[in-house]
Amino acid sequence: MLNKLSENQYVKMTKSHDNKNYKEIEYGVVLNGEEDKYEIMSVGFENRNGHFLEYPTNVENLIQTYDINDLMFDEVKENEVRRKINIWLEKNYKN
């Protein structure tokens, strides 16, 4: 679990559900941050079968601000997911 995030870092965001028996996993890119608040653009999520699925660009709230304690943040280490995030960013996001 990460305690601090960096700009342009690929992050895996995990949210546990108390009343359900699964964890919600979303992937994103840190756009910027100040103190413990970070603006993160969501790129995709992990479905219940463990497969990465990309978000279309017309999804509402693609960019959200999170406190470091809102979710469990980890660095994306899976090469396949990193590659898919790179492709999504190249096709859909221009600075």
N, C-alpha and C positions, 0 to 999 in steps of 0.2 A: 504494500500500500504506500502510495506517495503522499508526502506531507507538503510538498511544494511542486508547482508546475511551471514549465517554461514555455515561452512563445514558440509556436509551430510544433509543439510536441504532440505526438499521437497518443491519445489516452483511451483506456478501456474504463468505462464508468459502470459500476455495479450497484444496483439498488435491490436490497432484500425486501421481500414482502412478508410481514409477520403472519398474516392470515392465509398465505398461500405457500406451497411447497416448492417454489422456484425463485430464481434470481433474475431480475431484468438486467440485461447487459446491452450497453450502447457504446458505440465508438465515435470518437470525434477528434478535432484538432483544436488546440488552444490558440486562440487568436491574440489575446492579451490578458494581462492580469495586474491587479493591484492588491497588495497585502495578501489576504486570503480569499479574494473574490476573483473569479476567472470567467472570461467570456469564451465560450466553447461552441464551435460549430459542429453539430452532429452530422455524421456522414452515413451511418448505418447502425444496424443492431444485429444481435444474435437471436435467431428464432429458437423455438423450444427443441429443435433437433440439433442445435449447435452450429448451424450454418450462418455465415455472415450475409446479410442482405442490405443493399444500398437504399438510401432514401432518395426519392425523386426530389428535384430542386424546388418544387412548388409546395413542399410541406410547410405548414405554419410552424413558427417558432424553431426554425432550423438553428438559429443562434440564440443561446440562453446564457445567463450569468449564474454561476454556481459558487457557493462558498465551499472551501476545501473540506468541510465537514458534512456537506449535503449528501455526498455519495462516496463510495470507495473508489479511488482512482488508482489505476495501474498503468504502466507503460505497455503499449501494444508490442508484443514480442513475436507473434505469429506472422511469419513471412507472407503467407497468402493474404491475410487481412491487411497488412501494410501495403502490399502491392495493389490491392483493390482500392484502398484509400488513396494511394497515389494516382491511380487512373481516374477515380472520381474527381479528385481535385483538379487534375489537368483538364478534364472535360468541362467541369462546371464552375470552377472558382478562379476568378482572375483578380489579383490584388489591385 
